[in-house]
Amino acid sequence: MKMRPASMVCRLLALGLFLGAVALPMANAQDVNVAPGMLFDVDAAWVGLPNFAVPPKLACVYNHTVSGKPQKASAKLWFYTVGFPSATFLWTKKVKLYDKGNFIAMQKNGVDIAGWLGSGFQQPQYMTGVVSSDELDPPVYMVRTLVMMAPRVDTVLESFPVGGQYTLRGRWFGNKKPKVWIEYVSNNAYASVKRLKCKVLPPTAYSDVKGKASYMGVDGSSEVTVQMWNGQHPKDLRTYSGNIVIENGVGMHYGTYAP
């Protein structure tokens, strides 16, 4: 049996020609969380096989959480051994989980990151994984759903004895340099929420799949250290919210600190 060309798989995904012929995901299946730079395993059992006899391919189809439009993405096969019950894939694609224009408009109207997130304007992206190979014809849906995750800040630690440095720890920051800022409320008529940018320092805690220093490990564990503002407060400063926000091209989250 010849391996189905990748271009053919993409056409099938786009046209949905095989949708009636593949196994549907189980309702109680556990999700597989992903972020750019993460490794994750796909079990052969998820597509009805005892093991992988040939290299599998993994594509995903989804309706974009913001636009609602049908989209597709794929993961890179990173590690595979003939006869093993699982294969390891690398996720690289960024899927933005929020509308930037909406966020900016809310900030102008005085809504901080906590209020914005609490209003549900950012949601994880659920994606249906489809595995294809010589031994799977037609391709088969995985019984677990892949979920693109926004960054999550679990703790904010002040770095002593260096004043003005804070370390954010959490998950799914991504392997590229994120943006970090402090929220403050301005003195204008709308008491709009503004950003005081922080300097993001080079990563030291984790390594990416190639062994280079990274803000996130291959399992999603993450850390970033930033240098706070230095000098005078902005002229239109009213008060700091105590929120320090991280944005990584996928989504946003925040931690709190003592201003």
N, C-alpha and C positions, 0 to 999 in steps of 0.2 A: 504493500500500500504506500502511495506517495504521500509525503507530508503536505498538508494544505498550505498554500502560500499565504504569508501574512496579509497581503493585499486582499486576497479572497476572503479571509476571516473578517477584515474590516468592512468589506462590502456586505457580507452577510449580517454583521452586527448592525450596519446602518439600515439595511432593508428589512431586517427582522424575519428573514425567510425561514429560519430554523426554529422559531420560537415555539411552535407547536410540537416540536420533536424532541425537546430536551427536558430533563428533569427539573422541576420547580424547586426553589429553596424551601427548606423546612421552616415552619412558623416559629419554632422554638430554638432555632440555630443561634449560636453565639456570634456576636459581631467581631470582626477583625479590624482594629483601629490602625490607621496609617497616617503618616505625615511625610513630607519630602525628606528623603535621606534614611528612612526606616527600612529595616529588613523584616520580613514576616514569612512564616511557613504556610504552605498550602498542603493539606493532607490529601493523599490519593483517595481516601475513603470519602472525602467530600464530593467526589464526582463518581463514586461507585466502583473504584478500583482498589485492589489489595495493595498495589504499589505502582510506581511509575516505571514502565519498561523503556520509555523513550522520553526525551526532553519535552516537558509541557510548555504551552504558551498561555499567558493570562491576559485577557482583555476585560474591560469593564464598560458597562452601559449605565447611564443614569439620566434623570431629568434634573437640570441644574437647579439648586435650591433657591437661587435668586431669580434667574430669568425664566425658569421653567422649561427651557429648551432642551431637547435630547442631546446628549453629549457622549463621547467615548474616550477612553484612556487605556493605557496598557502599563503593565509592570515588567521590569527586566528580570529575566531568570538569572539568579546570582550563583546558586549552588545546586547541583543535581548529581545524584549517583544512581546508576542503573539498579533497579530492584529495591530502592529505598521507599518507605511509605510516605515520604514527604519531600517537597522541593522548596527551596528558599528563594524568595523574590525581593527585589529592591524597588521601592516606590519613589518616583522622582517628580511627578507632576504636581503643580500647585493648582488647587481649585479654590477660588475666592468664595468665601462663605457669607459675604455681606455686601451691601450696596454702599459704596464709599460716599456717594452724594447724599444718601439718607443720613449717614453718620455725621457728616459735616453740618447738615441742616439742623440736626438735633443739637449738636454742640452750640450752634449759634443761638439756639433757643433755650440754652441753659441746662441741657440734659447731660449729665456726666456719664462715664463709661458704665457705671453700675446700673443706672437707670436705663440706658440704652440696651444693655445685655438683658436686663430684667424684662424688657418689653418684647423680647423674642426676635429681634431684628437679625440675629446671627444664629444659624442652625448648622449642625453637622451635615455633611453630604453623604447620603447613603448610595452605594454603588453595587450593582449586581455583577459579580465576577463570572466570567465564562472561560472555561479551560478547553483548549484544543490541542490535539496531537494526532499522530498516526493511529494511536489506539483508541481515539475518541472521534467517531464520525457518525453523526454530527457532533459539534462541540456541546459541552454539558455545563449547565449552571452549577456553580458551587452551592453547597447547602449552608454556607455562611456568607454574610453580607460584609463587604468592605466599607469602612466609614472614614472619610476624610475628617480629621479632627483639627479644631482651632487650638492655638497654644493655650496652656492652662498653667497659671501661676499658683503654686501651693504655698510658698513662703517667700518673704522678703527679709533679708538679713543685712544689717549694717556691717560693713567691713572695717574692723578695728585693726591697727590704730589709725588707719588712713581715713580722715574725715571726708564726708561727701561721697563715699563709694558705697553702693548697695548691690547685693547679689540676689537675683531672682532665680528661684529653683522651681521646677515643675515638670511638665511633659509637653512634647510635640512642638517645641520651639522651631524645629527645622534646622538644617545644617548650614544655612546661609545667615549672614549678619542681619539681625532683626532691627526694627526701630523701637526706641524706648523713649517715653516722655512722661513728665509730671503734669497732671491736670491742675489748672488754677482758674479761678473765676475772675473775670475782668470787671472793671468799673464802668463799663458802658451801660446803656439803658436796658439792655436785655440780660445783663449779667451772664454773658456768654462764657462757655467753657473753652479755654485755650490750652495750648501745649507749650511746655517748656522742655525743649529737647535735651536729652542726656547723651553723653558720649559713651558709646558702646565699646568696651575694651576687648582686646583679643581673647578668644576662648582658651581655656586651660583644663577644663574638667573632663572632656570627652573627646573621642576620636570618631571620624566617619568611617565608611566602608573601606576607604583607601589608607586609613591610618593617620590622616591629617587631623589636626586640632579642630574641634567642632563645638558648636553651641548645643548639639544634641547627640546622644549616643544612638547606636543603631537600633536600640530597643525603645527609643522615644524619651528616655530620661534626659532632662535638659537643665542647663544653667547658663546665665549670662550675668556679667558684672558691668555696672555702669558708673560713670562719674557724674555727679550732680552738677547743676549750674554753679558757676563761680563768678562772684561779683555782685552787682546791684540787681535788685528785683526789677522786673518789667514795670514800666511807668504806670500801666493801667491795672496793676495787681490789686485785687481785693482780698482774696484768701486762697490758700491751697486746700485742695479737697482731701489730701492724704492718699490719693490714688496714683500709682505708677503703672503705666500702661505699656504693654508689649504688642507689636504688630509684626507679622512675619510674611505678609503677602498672601496668606490663607485666611487668617482671622485675627482677632484681638482678645486679650484678657487683661486682667490687672491684679495687682496686689496692693496692700496698704502699708504705709510707713508713717513714722512720727515726723510731721513737718517741722 
